Amino acid sequence: MIQDEQSFLINKSILFDVRLSPIDIRTYFALVALSNNNQKIEITASKVVRTIGSNKSSFSRSIKHLKKLKLLAVDRKHDGCIYHFLKPNN
């Protein structure tokens, strides 16, 4: 794990995982940054899409891929989703 002066934790294995596309990495780290160091975040897709500068279809595809790799778990709600960060198995 990398830790800077703000105690912002990033798992290094995510950066070097060849299974992840650049948009997957951007999506994951945007969710981590917006979560304020919690293990989960409740947010709408449109807010994340605006943050990463992507479109909703790319974001949805990225979330699906991150779930398949067991890096995220998602609980859907009527006004957004709750994203839970899981520990990578690498």
N, C-alpha and C positions, 0 to 999 in steps of 0.2 A: 504494500500500500504506500502511496505517496501522501505525505501530509505537509502542508505549508503552514505559515503563521496563522491562518484563519481556521485551522483544523478541518480543512476540506479534504475528505478522503476520496481517493481515486484508486481503483484496482488496476494495476499495471497490465495484468493479463488481458484486459479488455482492449487496451491500445494495440496489442500485438496479435490479437486473435484474427487469423486469416479468414475465418468464416464470416466475419462481419464486413459489411460494405461501409463506405464513408458516411452514408446517411444513417446507418445503424449506430455507428459510434457517436455521431452528432446528436442523434435522438437520445441515446442513453445518457450522455454527459449533460445534455440540456435538462433532462429530468432530474439528474443528480444535483445539478446546480440550483434548480428551482425548488428542490426539496428541503433546503436548509439543514443538511446533515441528518435527516431522518431516514428511516428505513422504508418510508412510503411517502407518497404525495398524492393529493387529490386535486386534479386539474382537468380542464377541458382540452380537447385536442386542438381547438383553434388557437389557444394561448401558446401551446408548444410549437405549433406550426409557425406562428408569427415569430417566436423566439429563434427557431433554427433557420428560418427563411426558406421553407420548403412548401410543398403542397400537401393537402390532406391525404391523397392516395399514397404518396411516398411515405408519409408518417404512418399510416395504417399498415402498409406492407412491412415497414421497419419494426413496428410493435409486434406484428405477427411473427416475424423472424426472431426477435428477442425472446418472445414467449417460447418458441420452438426450441431455442438453445438454453432455456431455463435460466435466463438472466433477469427476467421480469415475470411477475404474476399480476394479472389485471382483474379487478372487480369492477364490473360496469354498474353505473348508477344512472338515474334519469337526467342528471345535470352534469355529467362528466364521468371520469373513471378514477379509481384509486389504483395507482401503480406501486407494487411492492418490489423492492430490490432483493434479488436472491444472490447468494454467493456463487461465483463461477466455480466450476469443477476442474478448471485447468491447473 
